[in-house]
Amino acid sequence: MKKRVMILALTVLLSACGNSETTKTADNKPSETTNAAETVKAEAKETKYTTYNGEGFSFSYPESWKSVDTSQMHAAVKGAFSDQSGTKKFADNINLTIEANTSGSINPEEFANNTADYYVKNGASIGISDYKKTNFSIKPYKDINAGVLEGSYTHSSGTNVVLVQYMIPTNTDLYTLTLTYGKESYHSDEVSDILNSLNITSPLAQTAVNTSVADSSAAATAADFFNDLTSSVSSETAVMEQASYNFLAKHTDLFPADTAELRKKVKGLVKADVTTRHLNKNVANYYENFVKISGQVIQVEEDNSLGSPISILLLEDDYGNYITAIYPASTGDLLDGDYATVIGAPIANYSFDNVSGGYTNSTIVGASLIVAE
């Protein structure tokens, strides 16, 4: 299975960066080090800024900061700058990301809470230790509802770091301006200046889903979600057929089945006699069915970068066949090697490279429910 790039992790790695230049502590006089810490706030009040103009946006940053090469990062990172003066172990920095908002949520606090949870659970693996959420505040961007998540963590250099993220969700995109400072160089006035400098010239829309409208608007979200990820996990080799799209749209309320009532409903819709052998033979025969597949978890990944959990699970059943489950929720404590049951709708068959140099066949399933056995 193609390993999905986690935009959030890439952004955090940038935010957790150390200084690109090595500090020669032997050349530093103790008095200079002490004075630097004592005068940070005074200097911050006199910060001079320059403006970065990107495609559809602009923001200001301290003019002494330098551009960071983002060519090897995910395309969502649209601009990044850091303090490369070489006088500190940690480089204060800023970056802006623009990601597709596939969750459909326009609630900034929901994005903030999911992001904070991700840092707490996975921070150590991406360079953030002991993350703590310290505050969330509503900060509208013009007439768009938006908010600021504030937190702290420990950098690998031992530096105590302050992390501030301005999150602006729209119907189509999530804009996130991330500022990261060593605790001693953090200054609220400078942060406020930078956040207020953000200017988005691209058209923005933020309209909540109208529940009085026919289910088609919400249904399209679920069907389009699986359609986009089908292409991603299969390296663009698998295509969702219209029958599959229509079925997913019709049952959008079951993705995920996150209440007792919905779990009971989806279990009642399972076509019990369908196995992976049937799916391998001709998956098109089962586009309009829910199937139930149990087996060993070969790999499970979770991604919170879009504001809500997305899980990708590779499972091998008792026949030695594989399914790749796309699940719009967290799998909880489920880990590689565990045994699990997936209930969902078959979408397409595809193949991926295996460690033996050949190919392994798998069926992509839009998962409604994943249960650890």
Beta strands, then each sheet from edge to edge (+ up, - down):
strand 1: 49-54
strand 2: 57-62
strand 3: 66-67
strand 4: 77-82
strand 5: 93-100
strand 6: 129-138
strand 7: 147-154
strand 8: 160-169
strand 9: 173-182
strand 10: 199-200
strand 11: 291-303
strand 12: 310-317
strand 13: 322-327
strand 14: 339-353
strand 15: 359-372
sheet 1: 1+ 2- 10+
sheet 2: 3+ 4- 5+ 9- 8+ 7- 6+
sheet 3: 11+ 12- 13+ 15+ 14- 11+
end
